[in-house]
Amino acid sequence: MTASTWTEDRVERLRRLWNEGRTADQVARELADGITRSAVLGKLYRLGLSARRAVPPVKPKTERPRAPASTQMRPDVRPRPAGPPILDRVEDVGRATLLTLGRTDCRWPLGDPRSPAFSLCGRPAVRGAYCASHAEIAYRPAADTPRSLERLAGLA
């Protein structure tokens, strides 16, 4: 029979370090000599210490103040009227950036992403993530090959 790596002295040090608020990784480094973080966690579980540990109070997250809604809008784009999307708004094309793009705006990239002049279409999306004209380019029908037509007709 081999001697246990968990001597009474190590168990007491484990309890003391754990109750001081140290992490399992810190306890493992302190105990050293082949004691891993997993071994510490296993021993804590077997001793019933893991559930009884006093948890330090969690600091509440401080939210960043948001700008008023009026300044979040793109200054160079007129507000969209309510109702169905208007597809002939060419003046808005290419004025959206990653920061100004809305959830329902066309995400078609315009230009080189490394260029400072890079922008996104920004028109209202009508199919997937794109406006009607860009959706025609992005979502192309599969080519009708003789083989695919045979499968469609149930001959293949």
N, C-alpha and C positions, 0 to 999 in steps of 0.2 A: 504494500500500500504506500502511495506517495504522500508526502506531506502537503497539506493545503497551502496555497499561496495566501489565503485569508487567515492570518494569525489573529489572535485576540487584539494585539496591539494595532494591526492594520484596520481591523473592524472599528475600533474606537476612534482611530484617526479619520477613517471614512465618515463616521457619524458626526464628528466634530466639524470637519471641513464642509460637509453637506449642510449642516445646520447653520454654518457661517454664511451660507448663500453661494458657495462656490459651484461652478458647473461641473458636470461629470468629467469633462475633458481636463479641467483644472485639477480635480481630485486625482485623476489617473496620472497626471504629470507629477503631482506631489508624492503619490505613493510609489511611483516608478517600478522598477524591477519586474517587468512583464505584465503589469496591470494596465489593461486597456480601458478605454472609455466604455466599451460594451460590457466588460467585466464589472466595472463600477456600477453601471445601470442594472445589470443582472443582480448584483449583490444588494443594491438598494431595494430592488423589487422583492427579493427573498426576505429581506429584513423588514419589509413593510414601510420603508422610509419614504419611498417616492411619492406616495399620496399625502403624507403628513407634512411635507415641506412647506414652510411659510413662503408664499409667493410674494415677491416684492411688488409694491403697487405699480401698476402700469401707468406711464405718463400718458395723458390724453393727447391725441394727435392734434396739433394745431393746424388748422386749415389755412391755406394761403388765401388772402382776401381776393375776391374776384372783382374784376372790373365791372362797372355797371353795364347793363345790356346794351346801352346805346353805343358804348365804345368797343364792344365786342364785334359789332357788325363791320363789314368791309366798307371803308369810307368811299371807295370808288365804284361801288355797285349799288344800284337802286334796290330798295326792298322789293321782294317778289309779291305779287298780288296773290290773294287766296284763290284756290280753285285748281283746276287741272294745270299741269306744267305747260309753260309756253316754250315751244321749241325754236322759235325764230328770233331769239334774243342773242344775236350775234355779238352785240357789243360787250357781253359778259364773258365771252370765250377767252380763256387764258389769263384771267385776272385772279384766279384762286391760287392760294398757296397752301402748303400743308397745314399752316396755322389757321387759315381762314376758311378752309373747306368744311362744309356742313355734312351731316350724315346722308342727306339725300342729293348731294351734288355729284356731278360727273367727275370721275377720277382719272380721266384720260390725260396722260402726261404730254406736255408740249415742250419740246426742246431737250437739251442735255441736262440731266439732274445735277451735274457738277457746275453748271453755269449759274451765275447770279440771276439771269433772266428766266430761269426755269419756272414754269407755272403749270397749273392743271386747268382743264376745261372749265369746270365750275357751273355749267348749265344744269338744270334739274335732271336727275337720273330717272329714266323711264324703264330701263331694262337692266337688271343687275346693278352694276356700279357705274353705268354709262348713260349718257343722253342718247337720243334716238340715232343721230348720225354716227356716233362712235360705237354704239351697240351693233350697227350693221357691219362695221369692220371687225369688231371683237368676236361676235358670235356668228360665225359663218356656218352655213349648213354643210353637212358631210357630203363629199362628192358622191354622186350617184354612179357607181361603177356597175358593170354588168353583173358582177358577183353579188353586190349588195341588192340589186334589183331582183335577182333570182331568189335570194333569201327572203326578201320582202314578199314576193309572190308565193313563197312556200315551195319552190321548186328545188331548192338546194338543201 
